[in-house]
Amino acid sequence: MPPEDEAAALPAAGAPRRRPVQARGRKRVEQILGAAEALIREKGVDALKMSEIATAADVPIGSIYQFFSDRGAILRALAERYMAANRRMTEATLRDIGTIEDAKRKLWQVIDQSIATTWADPAFRDVWFGLLADRELQALNHTAARQVALIIVDALKPLFPHLDHDRLMLAASTMVHMSEGLVRSVSLEEEAVGAAMVREFKHLVALYLRDLSIEE
């Protein structure tokens, strides 16, 4: 499947119950999400309540239910927003790759950025760890991971003309899912252990790129 067709086939996820059309509605959705994010940072995702979100956002609770059916829908919207930011960051970092060495350096940078984002924002970390238990969040994460993999494929394909799209997609998807597992694990480890794990994974990425460059 060509990249553009594959991207088009990805399902939409994390959308509000009712999409705001007017500026006022979009502003209200941002108020709601911003308030939820702040409460997660303060109390954690398990303590998040719709009534508290309404109070913090300074909106009637009925307004929240106009846009989000339940707390899970708010978490999915936040997750989609985080994932969209990650896609933009990855795309910007992987531009203009000219050599295998350049690809290695920029993929390492993407790994560092993902870890820094996870450590910097407890709201992001809480929502992202919620992916492990919520089926809809898992589906959303799967969609986002494929989109990131497509970005990697597009960035790397000039370096590997001997590999077809499906082979590159397999390689990119593997790297994405392995890096997700790494980021989760590092966030639970002591700093020194986490740093050592990151170095090991970067070494694996370098070896993977080297092997992909060898024509069979």
FILUMGU-977120 format. One line per field, with one value per residue (C-alpha): x negated, y negated, z; residue in one letter. Coordinates in Angstrom, 3 decimals. Layout:
east [X;...]
north [Y;...]
up [Z;...]
residu [a;...]
//
This chain:
east [0.000;-1.497;-2.224;0.425;3.142;2.057;2.166;5.630;6.840;5.896;9.009;9.729;9.449;9.770;12.358;14.815;18.395;19.487;16.918;16.990;17.552;17.554;14.600;16.523;16.988;13.342;12.294;14.536;13.050;9.578;10.700;11.986;8.857;6.572;8.418;8.303;4.577;3.927;5.955;4.045;0.768;2.092;3.925;3.205;5.452;7.283;8.658;10.004;13.734;16.054;17.458;13.959;13.091;16.203;15.258;11.630;12.629;15.333;17.982;21.329;20.939;23.558;21.162;18.580;21.076;21.910;18.397;17.222;19.363;17.291;13.925;12.410;13.282;11.387;8.366;8.475;8.627;5.624;3.759;4.486;3.182;-0.034;-0.458;0.110;-2.627;-4.928;-4.239;-5.069;-8.255;-9.324;-8.597;-10.566;-13.541;-13.765;-13.787;-16.585;-18.328;-21.204;-23.293;-23.028;-25.026;-22.590;-19.645;-21.224;-21.855;-18.340;-16.618;-18.641;-17.403;-13.792;-14.382;-15.840;-12.937;-10.348;-11.990;-12.353;-8.661;-7.611;-9.729;-8.808;-5.020;-3.274;0.040;-1.425;-2.947;0.284;2.394;-0.164;-0.418;3.370;2.953;2.045;5.540;7.963;8.851;9.830;6.613;4.708;6.366;5.526;1.915;1.754;3.006;0.458;-2.385;-1.604;-1.568;-4.990;-6.261;-5.103;-7.058;-10.161;-9.616;-9.314;-12.513;-14.559;-13.426;-16.022;-18.748;-17.376;-16.287;-16.735;-13.933;-10.256;-7.663;-6.394;-9.898;-10.664;-7.291;-8.058;-11.425;-9.981;-7.036;-9.407;-11.561;-8.521;-7.043;-10.413;-11.030;-7.607;-8.456;-11.809;-10.298;-7.816;-10.530;-12.961;-10.320;-10.122;-13.852;-16.469;-18.089;-21.425;-19.781;-17.424;-20.301;-22.175;-19.078;-18.782;-22.420;-21.873;-18.781;-20.588;-23.278;-20.613;-19.134;-22.598;-23.133;-19.648;-20.301;-23.622;-22.003;-19.174;-21.736;-23.203;-21.613;-20.744]
north [0.000;-3.388;-5.741;-8.293;-5.624;-4.055;-7.412;-8.094;-4.734;-5.529;-5.956;-9.249;-9.086;-11.336;-13.608;-15.523;-14.244;-17.303;-19.185;-22.904;-24.971;-28.481;-30.132;-30.236;-26.459;-25.821;-28.118;-26.222;-22.877;-24.291;-25.561;-22.113;-20.313;-22.856;-22.499;-18.698;-18.815;-21.093;-18.846;-15.764;-17.525;-18.430;-15.235;-12.526;-11.021;-8.652;-11.597;-13.424;-14.213;-15.880;-18.218;-19.413;-19.956;-22.119;-24.208;-24.592;-25.486;-27.881;-26.321;-24.633;-20.874;-20.527;-22.275;-19.572;-16.849;-18.713;-17.988;-14.956;-11.953;-11.041;-11.387;-8.831;-10.998;-13.905;-11.693;-10.463;-14.038;-14.947;-11.862;-12.750;-16.264;-14.928;-12.463;-15.140;-17.226;-14.191;-13.629;-17.251;-17.053;-13.806;-15.166;-18.354;-16.455;-13.936;-16.463;-16.515;-13.264;-12.717;-9.862;-6.841;-8.739;-11.645;-9.249;-7.708;-11.093;-12.370;-9.179;-9.411;-12.985;-11.817;-9.279;-11.974;-14.317;-11.652;-10.860;-14.545;-15.140;-12.220;-13.352;-17.036;-16.749;-14.535;-15.057;-13.631;-10.744;-9.895;-9.971;-7.976;-5.281;-5.138;-3.685;-0.390;0.167;-1.668;0.123;-3.057;-4.737;-1.669;-2.009;-5.706;-4.937;-2.303;-4.867;-7.435;-4.894;-4.014;-7.682;-8.186;-5.077;-6.570;-9.733;-7.616;-5.682;-8.887;-10.235;-7.053;-5.760;-7.786;-5.989;-2.494;-2.318;1.482;1.846;1.664;-0.283;2.728;3.674;0.114;-0.148;3.012;1.601;-1.785;-0.288;1.961;-1.004;-3.027;-0.301;0.544;-3.126;-3.405;-0.490;-2.065;-5.437;-3.786;-1.680;-4.569;-6.643;-3.945;-3.406;-5.238;-7.967;-6.202;-2.925;-4.752;-6.614;-3.341;-1.763;-4.701;-4.314;-0.612;-1.302;-3.953;-1.383;1.057;-1.623;-2.295;1.420;1.722;-1.120;0.436;3.786;2.216;0.546;3.900;5.185;8.873]
up [0.000;-0.945;1.978;1.048;0.821;4.085;5.857;4.474;5.808;9.388;11.550;13.269;17.043;20.043;18.438;20.651;20.873;18.897;16.877;17.687;14.565;15.970;17.663;20.941;20.907;20.056;22.889;25.302;24.282;24.890;28.310;29.204;28.036;29.687;32.992;32.800;32.071;35.059;37.377;36.214;37.003;40.447;41.478;38.924;36.298;38.689;40.688;37.638;37.968;35.480;38.138;39.064;35.421;35.019;38.067;36.994;33.422;34.688;32.436;33.210;33.485;30.740;28.389;28.980;28.083;24.893;23.685;25.685;26.616;29.681;31.366;29.014;26.017;27.593;28.213;24.625;23.360;25.508;24.299;20.671;21.285;22.817;19.980;17.345;18.975;18.927;15.216;14.428;16.488;14.767;11.301;11.981;13.421;10.568;7.726;5.163;6.076;3.677;5.110;7.389;10.001;9.752;10.118;13.219;14.810;14.123;15.289;18.488;18.842;18.479;21.273;23.541;22.795;23.612;26.932;27.817;27.055;29.241;32.178;31.834;32.026;34.609;32.806;29.607;31.544;33.374;30.218;28.260;30.936;30.774;27.287;28.926;30.340;28.014;24.767;22.945;24.052;22.841;19.433;19.393;20.252;17.498;14.986;16.149;16.080;12.450;11.546;13.156;11.360;8.047;8.841;9.463;6.221;4.246;5.841;5.325;1.926;-0.077;1.911;1.235;-2.443;-2.356;0.248;-0.709;1.287;3.239;4.411;5.486;7.209;9.172;10.252;11.193;13.101;15.039;16.030;17.098;19.298;20.830;21.612;23.271;25.533;26.299;27.238;29.602;31.209;31.600;33.369;36.071;36.550;38.537;36.452;35.973;34.933;32.582;30.929;30.398;28.815;26.422;25.370;24.699;22.612;20.571;19.854;18.631;16.338;14.861;14.200;12.683;10.251;9.282;8.574;6.573;4.335;3.266;0.085;0.301]
residu [m;p;p;e;d;e;a;a;a;l;p;a;a;g;a;p;r;r;r;p;v;q;a;r;g;r;k;r;v;e;q;i;l;g;a;a;e;a;l;i;r;e;k;g;v;d;a;l;k;m;s;e;i;a;t;a;a;d;v;p;i;g;s;i;y;q;f;f;s;d;r;g;a;i;l;r;a;l;a;e;r;y;m;a;a;n;r;r;m;t;e;a;t;l;r;d;i;g;t;i;e;d;a;k;r;k;l;w;q;v;i;d;q;s;i;a;t;t;w;a;d;p;a;f;r;d;v;w;f;g;l;l;a;d;r;e;l;q;a;l;n;h;t;a;a;r;q;v;a;l;i;i;v;d;a;l;k;p;l;f;p;h;l;d;h;d;r;l;m;l;a;a;s;t;m;v;h;m;s;e;g;l;v;r;s;v;s;l;e;e;e;a;v;g;a;a;m;v;r;e;f;k;h;l;v;a;l;y;l;r;d;l;s;i;e;e]
//
